[in-house]
Amino acid sequence: ENSSYLRLIAQPAANTMAARGLLALGERAPVIVSYARTPIGAFNGALSSLTAPQLGAEAIKAACARAGGLGGKDVDELFMGNVISAGMGQAPATQAAIFAGLGEELPSTTINKVCASGMKTAMLGAAQIALGLRDVVICGGMESMSKVPHYMPAARGGLRLGDGKIVDGVVFDGLWDPYGDQHMGSCAEKCADEMGFTRDDQDAYAEESYARARAAAEIHACEIAPVDVKTRKGVTTVTDDEEPGKDTAKLRSLRSAFKKDGTVTAANASKLNDGAAAMVLMSLGAAKAAGLTPLAAIVGFGDAQRAPVDFTIAPALAVPKALAHAGYALEDVDNHEINEAFSVVALANAKILGADMAKVNKRGGAVSLGHPIGCSGARIVGALATGLAADGDEIGVASICNGGGGASAMASSSSSSSSNSAICARQRGLTAPKPPGRTATFSCSAFASFSSVTGPRAAHASTTAGTQPSSPRPSSARRAMIASLRAVLVLGMTSSPYRPSYVRSRRSASRTANASFLRL
């Protein structure tokens, strides 16, 4: 027994990770069935009167509607990311769930992993599903940077003679490196110096980010759930992101923001914003039973950590971990979403990973769209799922750095190839007509084939029992397996309409089983 254990732990990390990969789980594999976000509002802009839970509620309502009309009784758990909760009231995630109309009995948890908070909720939700603890989980993130209060640290002990200090909560709790006692923009300057990226490099990247975001307005509109905002003059409906419409003609003329003669500016960095994003995750079996076609399958994820000052390049450590978990290699990736905390973050991590810049942030990022810090991790996971389907790509990975030196990454596999109009129809909850006569039954054969290998560079799984693999599996075989996966996800869905009673019947069966166990 000991020798077997030693052989197991002696295997390469990538192999053991892939053996635990999500694609080996069959009907327990976690999939994204819907995604929605609010418009991203400017700092003190169109959404500034709403709290983070109110914004989160809007995204949650839209995601539930796009998943066939989920109600509180149909959802097992909810996770929402939020970074700066001061002045917001207790349990922000619970507030968002209740404001979204999901009732008071849904277990809800607020997650804070700084900028990676929203992505971490998807990782937790996927893990819950993979373990069989949950079948339907809502994940997302929310932030109102406009609503973050200022602090008076000395007031509780009593202000004495002289002036008192007021601290900006956005900077102190959201943007400040407490280890080096410096703004995170100073860490970005360090990254630019060490990686050799000039001011011109970063400005050029920012211009391209804005150009891509504006060109992708149609896809962004499909993601967005309009938000009604009460004003003195009545109700205003906010439908568009605010940042892409701004004039960027003077982008290259701005002064550096964090050090004299530096390279990081307010224009080539992400912005301060308000917004929320949410997605519905299900087990593949639950999605099949509900008659829902997933946007994408979550196939792997991972976290990484560097020294806090080097958080900017932590995604380059997290991405390989997520891909190893999925059983993929870097060259297999068709689409990278690297959160643009600063232009230099996307540039540096793409350089380290050897990523083709044409595949990085195809529709813009936080520089041009905005960065509500608790929301962005969820936004890029959802944007990746939508983008893979719209582009006909197969494999993508989203990654995001976070303060304290960390990063998270999540790999996804597309479930379909669709036109922009078809993606919009799915995102907005409209059901596209199914081809006549399609009665394909659900099968997990594709997942079984994934479970017998350890990744795109692994050996062939032998068709003869007991035969050891002997030669590298060619790329064509991997492509065939991906095609098989897509067939399962797209054709394996039954034609039945969504039945909320599915979850209730499952819970009833679970209660019956528990009662039997207690009697025993």
ABEGO torsion letter per residue (X at the ends): XAAAAAAAAABBAAAAAAAABAAAAEAABBBBABBBBBBBBBBGBAAAABBAAAAAAAAAAAAAAAAGGBBAAABABBBBBBABABGAEBGAAAAAAAAAGAEAABBBBBBBAEAAAAAAAAAAAAAAAAAGABABBBBEBBBBAAABBBBBAAAAAEBBBEBBBBBBAAAAAAABBAAAGBBAAAAAAAAAAAAGBBAAAAAAAAAAAAAAAAAAAAAAAAABBBBBBBBAAEBBBBABBAAAABBAAAAAABBBAABBGBABBAAABBBBBBEBBBBBBBBAAAAAAAGBBBABBBAEBBBBBBBAAAAAAAAAAAAAAAAAAAGBBAAABABBBBBBABAAAAAAAAAAAGBBAAABGAAEBAAAAEBBAAAAAAAAAAAAAAAAAAAGBABBBBBBBBBGGBBBBBBBBBABBBBAAAAAAAAAGBBBBBBBGBABBBBAAAAAAAAABAEAABBBBBABBGBBBABBBBAAAAAAAAAAAAAAAAAABBABBBBAAAAAAAAAAAAAAAAAAAAX
